[in-house]
């Protein structure tokens, strides 16, 4: 049955090799089951229900990717998108988390339609590479600010907006230690560095009496506080269109970049540099987003951590299926997830920021008209505490800089239209 489903011999792999690859991928991305519930709880959502929704959405995405697309690519609620959900849509814009879930659901539907009608390539190709890099880096800086804020390392200041907090306080020391542990373990090639760091800092919190021990294993919490609670009527407001677009936009490019990265690492691209069964992979991603919104979590997307599993020998969808089954098993460690303090995940956010900012090396810094919009996005996204604002200002600045520099031929129709829409939004609210 496994041979028929996944074509193991044709892909020169074995059951053992795929299982090891699946375990490797899971360990590199399992931090999301601790970070996502904590982040969405800041939006007013039930921590236990989001924990269950996170595990189930990841499992569904991985199983669909493995069984339908037959690629060793794992999915889970995406970092950055959960921050946008909580701190921009709910925190800054003032929408309820139910309406935000409705926006995630609608963006998933749009993504599915784009995947089925095969116009995704046109959209992706119409957005300049510099803006894609800038948006990813900007989200990374935003996550870094969140990590520093949750650890108390950076605090508000009436004189300078932000300033250094008490770095000798227990949360700050533990957050810094967690970050240093991750970097040291990653340097030595440890695939589960992030998870080990989170668990180690949580254990220290228990030993020092800062965290109350609640047990390790239990039946999963109820998912009913978030299940099918999305508000679709609120999404129909004109002001929500930009939110739906932002969810769709970030997921679209995050997924595209991840698929290319994993495909290149695994040698899955054909002679023309294209990924076979691309639409199946995109369908799996959009289906997981729709299911995740129904369950009660932010956008589910493909994880670049899948490259760890590919490096460990993963060649087929069986790797993704193994990851999905492990996420189902993780449902029973909710007491452990509930014990993890914010400072235990702060180092993780900072580490993810490093990964997301690494693409800046590919920016054409010698071309000021390409570099300037990147800096605009990277600076404004964290300082305005809004991913949506950063994206909008990136498009507007790119279009205006190119026009005023006489480089209008560099502008695609997509960039011009989006810039105009963002300008209209700022003017008319």
Secondary structure as the mmCIF struct_conf table of DSSP 4:
data_model
#
loop_
_struct_conf.conf_type_id
_struct_conf.id
_struct_conf.beg_label_comp_id
_struct_conf.beg_label_asym_id
_struct_conf.beg_label_seq_id
_struct_conf.end_label_comp_id
_struct_conf.end_label_asym_id
_struct_conf.end_label_seq_id
HELX_RH_AL_P HELX_RH_AL_P1 UNK A 2 UNK A 6
TURN_TY1_P TURN_TY1_P1 UNK A 8 UNK A 12
HELX_RH_AL_P HELX_RH_AL_P2 UNK A 15 UNK A 29
TURN_TY1_P TURN_TY1_P2 UNK A 30 UNK A 31
HELX_RH_AL_P HELX_RH_AL_P3 UNK A 32 UNK A 41
TURN_TY1_P TURN_TY1_P3 UNK A 42 UNK A 44
HELX_RH_AL_P HELX_RH_AL_P4 UNK A 47 UNK A 64
HELX_RH_PI_P HELX_RH_PI_P1 UNK A 65 UNK A 69
STRN STRN1 UNK A 75 UNK A 77
HELX_LH_PP_P HELX_LH_PP_P1 UNK A 78 UNK A 78
TURN_TY1_P TURN_TY1_P4 UNK A 79 UNK A 80
HELX_RH_AL_P HELX_RH_AL_P5 UNK A 81 UNK A 83
HELX_RH_PI_P HELX_RH_PI_P2 UNK A 84 UNK A 92
BEND BEND1 UNK A 93 UNK A 93
HELX_RH_AL_P HELX_RH_AL_P6 UNK A 97 UNK A 117
TURN_TY1_P TURN_TY1_P5 UNK A 118 UNK A 118
HELX_RH_AL_P HELX_RH_AL_P7 UNK A 120 UNK A 126
BEND BEND2 UNK A 127 UNK A 127
HELX_RH_AL_P HELX_RH_AL_P8 UNK A 129 UNK A 150
TURN_TY1_P TURN_TY1_P6 UNK A 151 UNK A 152
BEND BEND3 UNK A 153 UNK A 153
STRN STRN2 UNK A 154 UNK A 157
TURN_TY1_P TURN_TY1_P7 UNK A 158 UNK A 160
STRN STRN3 UNK A 161 UNK A 164
TURN_TY1_P TURN_TY1_P8 UNK A 167 UNK A 168
BEND BEND4 UNK A 169 UNK A 169
HELX_RH_AL_P HELX_RH_AL_P9 UNK A 170 UNK A 187
TURN_TY1_P TURN_TY1_P9 UNK A 188 UNK A 189
TURN_TY1_P TURN_TY1_P10 UNK A 191 UNK A 192
HELX_RH_AL_P HELX_RH_AL_P10 UNK A 193 UNK A 207
TURN_TY1_P TURN_TY1_P11 UNK A 208 UNK A 209
BEND BEND5 UNK A 210 UNK A 211
BEND BEND6 UNK A 216 UNK A 216
HELX_LH_PP_P HELX_LH_PP_P2 UNK A 219 UNK A 222
TURN_TY1_P TURN_TY1_P12 UNK A 224 UNK A 228
BEND BEND7 UNK A 232 UNK A 232
TURN_TY1_P TURN_TY1_P13 UNK A 233 UNK A 233
HELX_RH_3T_P HELX_RH_3T_P1 UNK A 234 UNK A 236
BEND BEND8 UNK A 237 UNK A 237
HELX_RH_3T_P HELX_RH_3T_P2 UNK A 238 UNK A 240
HELX_RH_AL_P HELX_RH_AL_P11 UNK A 241 UNK A 266
TURN_TY1_P TURN_TY1_P14 UNK A 267 UNK A 267
STRN STRN4 UNK A 269 UNK A 269
TURN_TY1_P TURN_TY1_P15 UNK A 271 UNK A 272
BEND BEND9 UNK A 273 UNK A 273
STRN STRN5 UNK A 275 UNK A 275
TURN_TY1_P TURN_TY1_P16 UNK A 276 UNK A 277
HELX_RH_AL_P HELX_RH_AL_P12 UNK A 278 UNK A 295
TURN_TY1_P TURN_TY1_P17 UNK A 296 UNK A 296
BEND BEND10 UNK A 298 UNK A 298
STRN STRN6 UNK A 300 UNK A 302
TURN_TY1_P TURN_TY1_P18 UNK A 304 UNK A 305
HELX_RH_AL_P HELX_RH_AL_P13 UNK A 306 UNK A 311
TURN_TY1_P TURN_TY1_P19 UNK A 312 UNK A 313
BEND BEND11 UNK A 316 UNK A 316
HELX_RH_AL_P HELX_RH_AL_P14 UNK A 317 UNK A 329
HELX_RH_3T_P HELX_RH_3T_P3 UNK A 330 UNK A 333
HELX_RH_AL_P HELX_RH_AL_P15 UNK A 334 UNK A 339
HELX_RH_AL_P HELX_RH_AL_P16 UNK A 342 UNK A 357
HELX_RH_3T_P HELX_RH_3T_P4 UNK A 358 UNK A 362
BEND BEND12 UNK A 363 UNK A 363
TURN_TY1_P TURN_TY1_P20 UNK A 365 UNK A 366
HELX_RH_AL_P HELX_RH_AL_P17 UNK A 368 UNK A 383
TURN_TY1_P TURN_TY1_P21 UNK A 384 UNK A 385
HELX_RH_AL_P HELX_RH_AL_P18 UNK A 387 UNK A 404
TURN_TY1_P TURN_TY1_P22 UNK A 405 UNK A 406
HELX_RH_3T_P HELX_RH_3T_P5 UNK A 408 UNK A 410
HELX_RH_AL_P HELX_RH_AL_P19 UNK A 413 UNK A 428
#
